[in-house]
Amino acid sequence: MPIVVDLRIIPVGTCTTSLSTYIAEVIKTLKELGIRYNIHASGTNIEIETFEQLSQVLRRLTEKLSSMDIKRILIDISIDIRLDKENTIENKLDSIKRRLAN
């Protein structure tokens, strides 16, 4: 059953206040890993199947940012586990869209 995770990754100590270059690399890494994702203004939702997969994703993302000479990374994580029905990013967005249409 998919687990929806909201990630907010903040590289600390960059030479600019803009983080879009770093976030673009994070998204490229998610694509390479085959992770379903949805970008929003303050973070990224991802779908995983296991907590082990989340650990692997976080390791790869920190390795990527480290390779860009980032020495400190803050990561905020919110985990949405739904046991009564399938929990996907698409289902969550569709539910909101249906309610807005009424």
C-alpha positions in Angstrom: 0.0 0.0 0.0 1.6 3.3 -1.0 2.8 5.7 1.6 2.6 9.4 0.7 5.5 11.5 2.1 5.9 15.2 2.0 9.5 16.3 1.8 10.9 19.7 2.3 14.7 19.7 1.6 16.6 22.8 2.5 20.3 23.1 1.6 22.1 25.3 4.1 25.1 27.5 3.4 24.5 28.1 -0.3 26.0 31.1 -2.0 22.5 32.3 -3.0 19.0 32.7 -1.5 17.5 30.8 -4.5 17.3 27.0 -4.0 15.7 26.1 -7.4 19.0 24.7 -8.8 19.3 22.3 -5.9 15.6 21.3 -5.9 15.8 20.6 -9.6 18.7 18.2 -8.9 16.6 16.6 -6.2 13.7 16.1 -8.6 16.1 14.6 -11.3 17.3 12.1 -8.6 13.7 11.1 -7.8 13.1 10.5 -11.5 16.3 8.4 -11.7 15.0 6.3 -8.8 11.6 5.9 -10.4 9.8 7.6 -7.6 6.4 9.1 -8.2 6.3 12.7 -7.1 4.4 15.9 -7.2 6.1 19.3 -6.7 4.4 22.0 -4.8 5.4 25.5 -3.7 7.1 24.5 -0.5 8.2 20.9 -1.0 7.6 17.7 -2.8 5.2 14.8 -2.3 6.6 11.3 -3.0 5.0 7.9 -3.0 6.9 5.0 -1.5 6.0 1.4 -0.6 8.2 0.8 2.4 10.1 2.8 5.0 13.3 1.1 3.7 12.6 2.8 0.4 12.3 6.1 2.1 15.7 5.6 3.7 17.2 4.8 0.3 15.6 7.9 -1.2 16.9 10.1 1.6 20.4 8.7 1.3 20.5 9.3 -2.5 19.2 12.8 -2.1 21.7 13.7 0.5 24.5 12.2 -1.6 23.4 14.3 -4.6 23.4 17.5 -2.6 26.7 16.6 -1.0 28.2 16.2 -4.4 27.1 19.8 -5.1 29.3 20.9 -2.1 26.4 21.3 0.3 27.7 20.8 3.8 24.4 20.9 5.7 20.9 19.8 4.7 17.7 20.2 6.7 14.9 17.7 5.8 11.3 18.1 7.0 9.2 14.9 6.6 5.5 14.3 6.9 4.3 10.8 6.4 0.7 9.9 5.5 -0.1 6.2 6.0 -3.7 5.2 5.1 -4.7 1.6 6.1 -8.4 1.8 5.0 -7.8 2.5 1.3 -5.2 3.1 -1.3 -3.3 6.3 -0.5 -1.7 7.9 -3.5 -0.9 11.4 -4.5 -3.3 11.2 -7.4 -6.2 10.0 -5.3 -5.6 12.8 -2.8 -5.6 15.5 -5.6 -8.6 13.9 -7.3 -10.6 14.0 -4.1 -9.9 17.8 -3.7 -10.8 18.4 -7.4 -14.1 16.6 -7.0 -15.1 18.7 -4.0 -14.1 21.9 -5.8 -16.3 20.9 -8.8 -19.4 20.7 -6.6 
